[in-house]
Amino acid sequence: MDLSLQRLRMLRELRRRGTVTAAAAALHYTASAVSQQLAQLERDVGSSLFERLGRRVRLTDTGLVLADHAEEILGAVERATLALEEAQATVSVRLTAGVWASVASGLLPAALSQLAAEHPGIRVRTRELAPEDTAGAVRDGALDFSFVIDYSGHPMAWDTGLERAVIADERLHAAVPPGTIAAPTVVLTDLADHPWILSGPRSHFGRAVRIACQRAGFEPRVEHEVGEQSTALAMVAAGLGVTLVSDLGLALCPPGVDVRAMIEPITRTVSIAYRTGTARRTSLQLVIDAVRTEAAARGLGAR
């Protein structure tokens, strides 16, 4: 019996998530591709592995047995990868990272260029995800590591199967249309009467900003709900409202946006999340060191 690691990962996700659609989303495949691969896995095994119950699926007894072994097999592969890295005089590996826009544009280009110069055997691929989705993708094995954020008033829920390495500390600043606020600094309540441009309340950033506003005594009047920081800043430049932007996000500011420091700043911590079992990977630690060095060079070194 020739069992594909890729198909075993799909079976593992199917058990975790209960639907082919959810498993496909977690692994960044189409639902039809996952269905085809699972059907092939059933043919490889020669037995039914799951049964459909409406939109959900339930693993058969055979499917549960194989899923249990899939956890062991995939864990063994990860441990073998670690052992090989430790045994090699030079590190040669490809890692997949979860990123979002401000990290991808602000920290990674210089960090990865320096890493490539010093350790050409380490190749890092990136996949842009919403910040609130990256840790889950690491836990599920779709990513080797990801960037995650914690806001001072809204820390993220943490998975005990993951560890994190703090990379940078950032402040949030007020981004306002030109001429809106003359003072060089503001408090959050100075923005209370302005229309807001903000991501939705289910996003980590959108929720953190709403909590900060509520604690300051007002509910932000969100006129434009957008997910991308660059889009929000373009709308600020057009005079459509105000928003908050992080230190790294300042690089995305177009002309026509006034940035004001906040007297009582909202802060956030940027970290790299990785599975506990991969903590000793030399390649991972070299990536962390490279990104930390770039963050420090930008004055954002973790305190």
C-alpha positions in Angstrom: 0.0 0.0 0.0 1.5 3.3 -1.1 0.1 6.1 1.1 0.5 9.7 0.0 1.5 12.2 2.7 -0.6 14.8 0.9 -3.7 12.6 1.1 -3.0 11.8 4.7 -2.9 15.5 5.5 -6.3 15.9 3.8 -7.7 13.0 5.8 -6.4 14.6 9.0 -8.0 17.9 8.2 -11.3 16.2 7.2 -11.5 14.7 10.7 -10.6 18.0 12.4 -13.1 20.1 10.4 -15.9 17.8 9.5 -16.5 19.0 5.9 -14.5 18.7 2.7 -15.0 22.5 2.1 -13.5 23.4 5.5 -10.6 21.0 5.0 -9.9 22.4 1.6 -9.9 25.9 2.9 -7.5 25.0 5.6 -5.1 23.4 3.2 -5.6 26.1 0.4 -7.0 23.6 -2.1 -10.3 23.6 -3.9 -13.0 21.3 -2.5 -13.1 19.3 -5.7 -9.4 18.7 -5.5 -9.6 17.4 -2.0 -12.6 15.2 -2.8 -10.6 13.7 -5.7 -7.6 13.0 -3.5 -9.7 11.5 -0.7 -11.4 9.3 -3.3 -8.0 8.1 -4.5 -6.9 7.5 -0.9 -10.0 5.2 -0.5 -8.9 3.3 -3.6 -5.4 3.0 -2.3 -6.7 1.6 1.0 -9.4 -0.5 -0.6 -12.0 0.5 1.8 -14.5 3.3 2.6 -12.9 6.0 4.8 -15.9 8.3 5.4 -19.6 8.7 4.9 -21.6 11.8 4.1 -24.2 13.1 6.6 -25.8 16.0 4.8 -23.1 18.7 4.4 -20.8 17.0 6.9 -18.9 13.8 6.8 -18.1 11.2 9.4 -15.1 8.9 9.3 -15.7 5.2 9.2 -14.0 2.9 11.6 -11.3 2.3 9.0 -11.1 6.1 8.4 -10.5 6.7 12.1 -7.8 4.1 12.3 -6.0 5.6 9.3 -6.5 9.2 10.6 -4.8 8.1 13.9 -1.9 6.7 12.1 -1.8 9.8 9.8 -1.1 11.9 12.9 1.8 9.6 13.8 3.2 9.4 10.3 3.1 13.2 9.7 4.6 13.8 13.1 7.4 11.4 12.3 8.0 13.1 9.0 8.4 16.4 10.8 10.8 14.9 13.4 12.8 13.3 10.6 13.1 16.7 8.8 14.4 18.2 12.0 16.9 15.4 12.5 18.2 15.8 9.0 18.6 19.5 9.4 20.6 19.0 12.6 22.8 16.4 10.9 23.7 18.6 7.9 26.7 20.8 8.0 24.8 23.4 5.8 21.1 24.0 6.0 19.1 23.4 2.9 15.3 23.6 3.3 12.2 25.3 2.0 9.8 26.9 4.5 6.3 28.3 4.0 5.4 31.4 6.0 2.0 33.1 6.6 2.2 36.9 6.2 0.0 39.9 5.9 0.6 43.1 4.0 2.5 45.4 6.4 4.9 42.5 7.5 5.4 41.4 3.9 6.3 44.9 2.7 7.9 46.3 5.8 10.1 43.5 7.3 10.4 40.6 4.9 12.1 42.0 1.8 15.3 43.1 3.6 15.3 40.2 6.1 14.9 37.5 3.4 17.5 39.2 1.2 20.0 39.1 4.0 19.1 35.5 4.9 19.6 34.4 1.3 23.0 36.0 1.2 24.2 34.3 4.4 22.3 31.0 4.1 21.4 30.4 0.4 20.1 26.9 1.2 17.1 28.3 3.1 14.2 29.3 0.8 11.1 31.0 2.3 7.9 31.0 0.4 5.1 33.3 1.6 1.4 33.0 1.6 -0.7 36.1 2.5 -3.5 35.4 4.9 -5.7 37.5 7.3 -3.7 37.9 10.6 -6.3 36.0 12.5 -6.0 33.0 10.3 -2.2 32.5 10.3 -1.8 30.7 13.6 -4.4 28.1 12.7 -2.7 27.4 9.5 0.6 26.7 11.3 -1.2 24.4 13.8 -2.8 22.5 11.0 0.5 22.0 9.1 -0.3 24.1 6.1 2.5 26.6 7.1 5.8 26.1 8.8 5.5 29.4 10.6 3.5 32.6 10.5 3.5 36.1 11.8 0.9 36.8 14.5 -0.1 39.9 16.4 -1.3 40.8 19.9 -2.9 44.1 20.6 -2.4 45.7 24.0 -6.1 45.7 24.7 -7.0 42.5 22.8 -4.5 39.6 22.9 -5.2 36.7 20.7 -6.3 33.3 21.9 -3.3 31.0 22.0 -3.0 27.4 21.0 -0.9 25.3 23.5 0.5 23.3 20.5 2.3 26.5 19.3 5.2 28.6 20.5 6.0 32.1 19.5 9.1 34.3 19.2 8.5 38.0 19.7 9.9 40.0 16.7 8.8 43.6 17.1 6.8 46.1 19.1 4.7 48.6 17.3 2.6 51.6 18.0 -0.6 52.6 16.3 -0.9 56.1 14.9 -3.9 58.2 13.8 -4.2 58.5 10.0 -6.4 61.5 9.0 -7.2 63.5 5.9 -4.8 66.5 5.3 -5.7 69.5 7.4 -8.1 67.6 9.6 -6.1 67.9 12.9 -3.5 70.6 13.3 -1.9 69.3 16.5 1.0 66.9 16.1 -0.4 64.5 18.7 -3.9 63.3 19.4 -5.9 61.2 21.9 -8.3 58.7 20.7 -11.4 60.8 21.7 -10.2 63.5 19.2 -11.3 61.1 16.5 -14.7 60.3 18.0 -16.7 62.7 15.8 -15.0 61.7 12.6 -16.2 58.9 10.2 -14.0 55.9 10.4 -12.5 53.5 7.9 -11.9 50.2 9.6 -11.9 46.4 9.0 -14.8 44.4 10.3 -15.4 43.5 13.9 -14.4 39.9 13.4 -10.9 40.8 12.3 -8.3 41.1 15.0 -7.4 44.6 14.0 -11.0 45.8 13.7 -11.9 44.3 17.1 -8.9 45.7 18.8 -9.6 49.2 17.6 -13.3 49.0 18.5 -12.4 47.9 22.0 -9.9 50.8 22.4 -12.6 53.3 21.3 -15.2 51.8 23.6 -12.8 52.1 26.5 -12.2 55.7 25.6 -16.0 56.2 25.9 -17.3 56.2 22.3 -18.3 53.8 19.5 -16.5 54.5 16.2 -18.9 55.5 13.4 -17.6 53.2 10.7 -18.6 54.6 7.3 -16.3 52.3 5.3 -15.6 48.7 6.3 -12.5 47.5 4.4 -10.1 44.7 5.0 -6.9 46.0 3.4 -4.9 48.6 5.2 -3.7 50.1 1.9 -7.3 50.5 0.9 -8.2 52.2 4.1 -5.3 54.6 3.8 -6.2 55.5 0.2 -9.7 56.3 1.4 -8.2 58.5 4.2 -6.2 60.4 1.5 -9.5 60.9 -0.3 -10.9 62.6 2.7 -13.5 59.8 3.5 -12.6 59.3 7.1 -9.9 58.4 9.7 -8.2 55.2 10.7 -5.3 53.9 12.7 -2.1 52.6 11.2 0.8 50.7 12.7 4.5 51.6 12.4 5.0 49.0 9.7 1.8 50.1 8.0 3.2 53.6 7.6 5.1 52.4 4.6 1.8 51.9 2.9 0.6 55.5 3.4 0.0 57.3 0.1 0.5 61.1 -0.3 -2.2 63.1 1.3 -2.4 61.3 4.6 -1.6 63.2 7.8 -0.1 60.9 10.5 -0.5 61.9 14.1 1.1 60.3 17.1 -1.2 59.1 19.9 -0.5 60.4 23.4 -1.8 57.2 24.9 -0.9 54.8 22.1 -2.4 51.4 21.4 0.5 49.0 21.0 0.8 45.6 19.3 3.4 42.9 19.4 4.5 41.1 16.3 5.6 37.5 16.8 6.5 34.4 14.7 4.4 31.4 15.6 5.5 27.8 15.0 4.7 24.3 16.1 6.2 23.3 19.4 7.8 20.3 17.8 9.8 22.4 15.4 11.3 24.7 17.9 14.8 23.3 17.4 14.8 23.6 13.6 18.0 25.5 12.7 16.4 27.0 9.6 13.5 28.4 11.6 15.8 30.0 14.2 17.9 31.6 11.4 14.7 33.1 9.9 13.7 34.4 13.3 17.1 36.0 13.8 17.0 37.6 10.4 13.6 39.2 10.9 14.5 40.3 14.4 17.6 42.0 13.1 15.5 43.9 10.5 12.9 44.9 13.1 15.7 46.3 15.3 17.2 48.2 12.4 13.8 49.9 12.0 13.7 50.8 15.7 11.0 48.2 16.4 13.0 45.7 18.3 11.0 43.7 20.9 11.3 45.0 24.4 
